[in-house]
């Protein structure tokens, strides 16, 4: 293939990147997506593991919300989304937490949620209420800005000044909470170890990092988002990713699957082009890299007869390893069940698929034998969780997948750990390698179970930024 030139090249495809690419393609910009995702992995997710996008679209269904606002900016009518198969059902969080001595379900309605917490942590109930009241007060300072999309034209100098002041106040509130650790708010209330274990599991689930690394801003978004419920995609395209890929291509964008990058070339503090392993040379004004999520997640897949799934078990479940976690992994397991579509009787499943994820500790490299031993430990934990399942749980071969913390081929020279600067543009947050002005490293949301924040807003902001950047 000969040299090809684009306005923007997107390496891997988090939903923030996809929404930005769609906005640029709609405006006639030449856009290319390099999709390196394992197709077998994505196929099993399309079978039902994308059970919920969580707070990804929270408030987006309300009038002037993020979903409606984003597509109106594309001049793409909401009724047209249903025709394309981009259909969602709003749902409560289907999340259950299993601790050594506690089993709790997460409710979107405040009253049943606190009833659940009081039942399991009666002596800590008042402290928990104090914490969540504080979260609600803090969220009121900025939360609407994370979901409301600016569709109305601002008229008049006074209105412009008021709007500017409002945005400044929100930005300052967000920055303040980003600098503060969630642990500061939690430790101030001196919770018992059982409650701290509850928070630890939730944060490993949501952020794939230890509790002491989570900011107060992240915690506030997490709990505020869960209280607003989530969404589940129905019919048509099986995932938002597939919908956006089709949308981008319909507007002239290019998608290359299984593309392998051999190297980046740089000059004068800019990435000039990238070389693919097949000899293709791709040039662009801007490069956007969807960085793999923090930490290493190891996924195992199993099948089990549907009649063995106990009724209380939710489609998403968090739990510990039990007595002693393996030395390579955090004390955390996340289970996801694929679900039949209740609106379509034909999808009734005789066997259910279970994806079990754990997070490896920092610096751990696994051999094939290590993975097999971990797989057997996961199976034992499933037997404990699901009675009478011995010999009934079958491993789905060939789909054990390791999400690496960062692949060298996907990052340019100078982008190694410790050499990036973090850039904040309101809802948009990205990393930029020092010395390289035209590359933006966006956190990938494709493996986040609850994908915090409104990615439509972030994607829209990213498209605006790329379009005007020099």
C-alpha positions in Angstrom: 0.0 0.0 0.0 1.2 3.5 -0.7 1.5 6.3 1.8 -1.8 7.5 3.1 -2.6 10.8 4.8 -5.4 11.5 7.4 -6.5 14.4 9.6 -6.7 12.0 12.6 -5.6 8.4 13.2 -7.2 6.6 16.1 -5.2 3.6 17.5 -7.6 1.2 19.2 -11.1 2.1 19.9 -12.4 3.2 23.2 -15.8 4.7 23.1 -14.5 8.2 23.7 -12.3 7.8 20.6 -15.1 6.4 18.6 -17.5 9.3 19.4 -14.7 11.8 18.5 -13.9 10.0 15.2 -17.6 10.0 14.3 -17.9 13.8 14.9 -14.8 14.4 12.8 -15.9 12.1 10.0 -19.3 13.9 9.9 -17.5 17.1 9.3 -15.7 15.7 6.3 -12.3 15.1 8.0 -10.3 12.1 6.9 -10.4 9.6 9.8 -8.7 6.2 10.2 -9.3 3.7 13.0 -6.7 1.0 13.7 -8.4 -1.7 15.6 -6.1 -4.2 17.1 -8.6 -5.9 19.4 -8.7 -9.7 19.7 -11.7 -10.6 17.5 -12.5 -13.8 19.4 -12.6 -11.8 22.6 -14.9 -9.2 21.2 -17.1 -11.9 19.7 -17.9 -13.5 23.1 -18.6 -10.1 24.5 -21.2 -9.6 21.7 -22.8 -12.8 22.9 -23.9 -11.0 26.0 -21.1 -9.9 28.3 -21.7 -6.2 27.6 -24.6 -6.6 30.0 -24.5 -3.0 31.0 -22.6 0.1 30.1 -23.4 1.3 33.6 -23.2 5.1 34.2 -21.6 5.5 30.7 -24.8 7.2 29.5 -26.2 8.3 32.9 -28.6 11.1 32.5 -28.1 10.8 28.7 -31.7 9.8 28.2 -33.0 13.0 29.8 -33.9 16.0 27.7 -30.7 17.9 26.7 -28.8 15.0 28.1 -25.4 13.7 26.7 -26.8 11.1 24.3 -29.4 13.4 22.8 -27.0 16.3 22.7 -24.2 14.4 21.0 -26.3 13.0 18.2 -28.0 16.3 17.6 -24.6 17.9 17.1 -24.1 15.2 14.4 -27.4 16.2 12.9 -28.4 12.6 13.5 -32.0 12.3 14.7 -32.7 10.1 17.7 -35.5 8.1 15.9 -32.8 7.2 13.3 -30.8 5.5 16.0 -33.5 2.9 16.6 -33.6 2.2 12.9 -29.9 1.6 13.0 -30.3 -0.8 16.0 -28.8 1.7 18.6 -31.5 0.9 21.1 -31.1 1.0 24.9 -33.1 0.1 27.9 -32.4 1.9 31.2 -31.8 -0.6 34.0 -30.8 -0.5 37.7 -27.3 -1.7 38.5 -27.3 -5.5 38.5 -24.5 -5.8 40.9 -23.9 -8.0 43.8 -20.9 -8.0 46.3 -19.9 -11.2 48.1 -17.6 -10.8 51.1 -16.4 -13.5 53.5 -19.3 -12.7 55.9 -21.5 -10.4 53.8 -23.5 -10.6 50.6 -25.0 -7.3 49.4 -26.8 -6.2 46.3 -26.4 -2.7 44.9 -29.6 -0.8 44.4 -30.2 2.4 42.4 -32.9 3.6 44.8 -31.4 5.1 47.9 -33.9 3.6 50.4 -33.4 -0.1 49.6 -29.7 0.4 49.2 -29.3 1.8 52.7 -31.6 -1.0 54.0 -29.1 -3.4 52.5 -26.1 -1.7 54.1 -27.8 -1.4 57.5 -28.7 -5.1 57.3 -25.0 -6.1 56.8 -23.2 -3.3 58.6 -25.7 -2.2 61.4 -23.1 -0.6 63.6 -21.7 1.4 60.7 -25.0 2.6 59.2 -24.8 6.2 60.5 -21.2 6.6 59.3 -22.1 5.3 55.8 -25.0 7.7 55.6 -22.7 10.5 56.5 -20.3 9.5 53.7 -23.0 9.2 51.1 -24.6 12.5 52.1 -21.2 14.2 51.7 -20.8 12.5 48.2 -24.3 13.9 47.3 -23.3 17.4 48.4 -20.0 17.3 46.5 -21.7 15.9 43.4 -24.2 18.7 43.3 -21.2 21.1 42.5 -20.4 19.5 39.2 -22.4 16.4 38.4 -25.0 18.0 36.1 -22.2 19.3 33.9 -21.0 15.7 33.3 -24.3 14.8 31.7 -25.9 17.9 30.3 -24.9 18.7 26.7 -24.6 22.4 25.7 -27.1 22.7 22.9 -28.5 26.2 23.4 -26.8 29.3 22.0 -25.7 31.8 24.6 -26.9 35.3 23.8 -25.9 38.6 25.3 -22.8 39.6 27.2 -24.3 39.2 30.7 -25.5 35.6 29.8 -22.0 34.8 28.4 -20.3 36.0 31.6 -22.7 34.0 33.8 -22.1 30.9 31.7 -18.3 31.4 31.9 -18.5 31.9 35.7 -20.6 28.7 36.0 -18.1 26.7 33.9 -15.2 28.1 35.9 -16.8 27.1 39.2 -17.5 23.6 37.9 -13.9 23.2 36.7 -12.5 24.4 40.0 -14.8 22.0 41.9 -13.7 19.1 39.7 -10.0 20.0 40.0 -10.3 20.2 43.8 -11.8 16.7 44.0 -9.2 15.3 41.5 -6.4 16.4 43.8 -8.0 14.8 46.9 -7.9 11.0 47.6 -11.1 9.1 48.2 -9.3 7.5 51.2 -9.2 10.9 52.9 -13.0 11.0 52.9 -13.3 7.3 54.0 -10.6 7.3 56.7 -12.1 10.4 58.4 -15.1 8.3 59.4 -13.0 5.4 60.9 -14.9 2.5 59.3 -14.5 -1.0 60.5 -12.4 -3.4 58.4 -15.5 -5.1 57.0 -16.7 -1.8 55.4 -13.2 -1.0 54.1 -13.2 -4.5 52.4 -16.5 -3.6 50.8 -15.1 -0.3 49.4 -11.9 -2.1 48.3 -13.8 -4.6 46.1 -16.0 -1.8 44.6 -13.0 0.3 43.7 -11.0 -2.6 42.2 -14.1 -3.4 40.1 -14.7 0.2 38.9 -11.1 1.5 38.5 -8.8 -1.6 38.4 -6.6 0.1 41.0 -6.2 0.0 44.8 -8.4 2.1 47.0 -5.6 4.4 48.0 -5.0 5.4 44.3 -8.7 6.4 43.7 -9.4 10.2 43.7 -12.4 11.7 45.5 -13.7 12.8 42.1 -13.6 9.3 40.8 -15.5 8.0 43.9 -18.1 10.7 43.6 -18.7 9.9 40.0 -18.9 6.2 40.7 -21.5 6.3 43.4 -23.5 9.1 41.8 -23.5 7.2 38.5 -24.6 3.9 40.1 -27.4 5.7 41.9 -28.7 6.8 38.5 -28.8 3.3 37.0 -27.3 2.2 33.7 -28.2 1.1 30.2 -28.3 -2.2 28.3 -28.1 -2.3 24.5 -30.9 -4.2 22.7 -31.1 -5.6 19.2 -29.4 -4.3 16.0 -25.7 -3.7 16.6 -24.7 -5.8 19.6 -22.4 -3.2 21.1 -22.0 0.6 20.8 -18.5 -0.1 19.3 -20.1 -1.9 16.3 -22.6 0.9 15.8 -20.0 3.6 15.8 -17.7 1.7 13.4 -20.6 1.5 10.9 -21.5 5.2 11.5 -17.9 6.3 10.9 -17.6 4.2 7.7 -20.9 5.6 6.4 -19.3 9.1 6.5 -16.1 8.1 4.7 -14.0 7.0 7.6 -11.7 4.0 7.3 -11.4 1.0 9.7 -8.4 -1.4 9.6 -8.9 -4.5 11.7 -6.0 -6.5 13.3 -3.6 -3.8 12.3 -0.1 -4.2 13.8 2.1 -1.1 14.3 5.8 -1.7 13.8 7.1 1.7 14.7 6.4 5.4 15.0 8.5 8.1 13.4 9.0 11.5 15.0 10.5 14.9 14.1 10.3 18.4 15.5 8.3 17.3 18.5 5.6 15.7 16.5 4.7 12.2 15.3 5.1 12.3 11.5 3.9 8.9 10.6 3.5 5.3 11.7 4.5 2.1 9.9 2.4 -1.0 9.9 3.8 -4.5 9.8 2.6 -5.0 6.2 4.7 -2.0 5.0 1.9 0.6 5.0 2.9 4.1 6.0 0.2 6.2 7.6 0.6 10.0 8.1 -1.7 12.3 10.0 -1.9 15.6 11.7 -3.1 14.0 15.0 -2.8 10.6 16.6 -5.2 9.4 19.3 -4.2 6.3 21.3 -6.8 4.4 23.4 -4.6 3.2 26.2 -5.4 -0.2 27.8 -6.8 0.2 31.3 -4.6 0.4 34.3 -3.3 -2.9 35.6 -3.5 -6.4 34.1 -6.8 -8.2 34.0 -6.8 -11.9 33.4 -10.2 -13.2 32.1 -11.4 -16.8 32.2 -14.6 -18.1 30.4 -16.8 -21.0 31.4 -20.2 -22.5 30.6 -22.7 -23.9 33.1 -26.2 -25.3 32.8 -28.7 -22.4 33.2 -30.8 -24.3 35.8 -27.8 -24.4 38.2 -27.6 -20.6 38.5 -29.0 -19.7 41.9 -31.9 -17.2 41.8 -30.2 -14.5 44.0 -27.2 -14.3 41.7 -27.0 -11.1 39.7 -25.6 -10.7 36.2 -22.6 -9.0 37.7 -21.0 -10.2 41.0 -17.9 -9.2 42.9 -16.2 -11.5 45.4 -12.9 -12.3 47.0 -10.7 -15.4 46.5 -11.7 -16.8 49.9 -9.2 -17.9 52.5 -6.0 -16.9 50.7 -5.7 -15.2 47.3 -3.0 -16.4 44.8 0.3 -14.5 45.2 0.0 -13.2 41.7 -3.5 -11.7 41.9 -5.3 -9.0 43.9 -8.0 -10.4 46.3 -10.7 -9.6 43.7 -12.9 -11.6 41.3 -15.6 -10.1 39.0 -18.1 -12.4 37.5 -20.3 -11.6 34.5 -23.2 -13.7 33.1 -24.5 -13.4 29.7 -28.3 -13.0 29.7 -31.1 -14.0 27.3 -33.2 -11.2 26.0 -36.5 -11.5 27.9 -38.3 -9.7 25.0 -37.2 -12.4 22.6 -38.2 -16.0 23.8 -36.0 -17.5 21.1 -32.8 -16.4 23.0 -33.6 -18.6 26.0 -30.2 -20.2 27.0 -29.8 -23.7 28.1 -26.2 -23.0 29.1 -25.0 -19.7 30.5 -21.6 -18.2 29.8 -19.6 -16.9 32.8 -16.6 -14.5 32.4 -14.5 -14.3 35.6 -11.9 -11.6 35.8 -9.1 -11.0 38.3 -6.4 -8.3 38.4 -2.8 -9.2 38.6 -0.4 -7.5 41.0 2.1 -5.0 39.8 5.0 -6.5 37.9 3.6 -10.0 37.6 4.4 -12.0 34.4 2.5 -15.3 34.1 3.6 -18.4 32.4 1.2 -20.8 30.7 1.4 -23.1 33.7 0.6 -20.2 36.0 -2.5 -19.4 34.0 -3.7 -23.0 34.1 -3.3 -23.1 37.9 -5.2 -19.8 38.3 -7.9 -21.1 36.0 -8.3 -24.2 38.3 -8.5 -21.9 41.4 -11.2 -19.9 39.7 -13.1 -23.0 39.0 -12.9 -24.1 42.6 -14.2 -20.7 43.6 -17.2 -21.1 41.2 -17.9 -24.4 42.8 -18.1 -22.8 46.2 -20.4 -20.0 44.9 -22.7 -22.2 42.9 -23.7 -25.4 44.8 -23.9 -28.8 42.9 -21.9 -27.4 40.0 -19.0 -29.8 40.3 -18.2 -31.4 36.9 -20.9 -29.2 35.3 -18.7 -26.1 34.8 -16.8 -26.4 31.5 -13.9 -24.2 30.5 -14.2 -22.4 27.2 -10.9 -23.2 25.6 -8.8 -20.6 23.8 -10.4 -17.5 25.3 -8.3 -16.9 28.3 -7.2 -13.3 27.7 -4.6 -11.1 29.3 -5.2 -7.3 29.0 -1.7 -5.9 29.1 -1.0 -2.7 30.9 0.7 -1.2 27.8 1.9 -2.7 24.6 5.2 -1.2 23.3 4.0 -1.1 19.7 1.0 1.0 20.6 3.0 3.8 22.2 5.5 6.2 20.5 9.1 6.8 21.7 9.1 9.0 24.7 5.7 7.7 25.9 7.0 5.2 28.4 5.7 5.3 31.9 6.6 8.5 33.8 7.1 10.6 30.7 3.6 11.8 30.1 1.8 14.9 31.2 -1.8 14.9 32.1 -4.0 17.5 30.3 -7.5 18.5 31.6 -10.1 20.0 29.3 -13.2 20.0 31.4 -14.8 16.5 31.1 -11.9 15.5 28.8 -8.8 14.1 30.4 -5.8 12.8 28.4 -2.1 12.1 28.6 0.4 13.6 26.2 3.9 12.4 25.8 6.4 15.1 26.7 7.9 16.6 23.6 5.2 15.3 21.2 2.5 17.8 20.5 0.1 15.9 18.2 -0.5 12.6 20.1 -3.3 12.2 22.7 -3.5 9.1 24.9 -7.1 8.5 26.1 -7.9 6.0 28.7 -9.7 3.0 27.1 -13.2 2.2 28.4 -13.6 -1.1 26.5 -12.7 -3.2 29.5 -14.2 -1.0 32.3 -17.3 -2.6 33.7 -18.9 0.7 34.6 -17.1 3.2 32.4 -17.4 6.3 34.6 -18.3 9.7 33.1 -20.1 10.8 30.0 -18.0 9.6 27.1 -20.2 11.3 24.6 -19.3 14.7 26.1 -15.6 13.7 26.3 -15.6 12.5 22.7 -17.3 15.7 21.5 -14.8 17.8 23.4 -11.9 15.7 22.0 -13.2 16.2 18.4 -13.5 20.0 19.0 -10.0 20.1 20.4 -8.4 18.1 17.5 -10.3 20.1 14.9 -8.9 23.4 16.2 -5.4 22.3 17.4 -2.4 23.4 15.3 
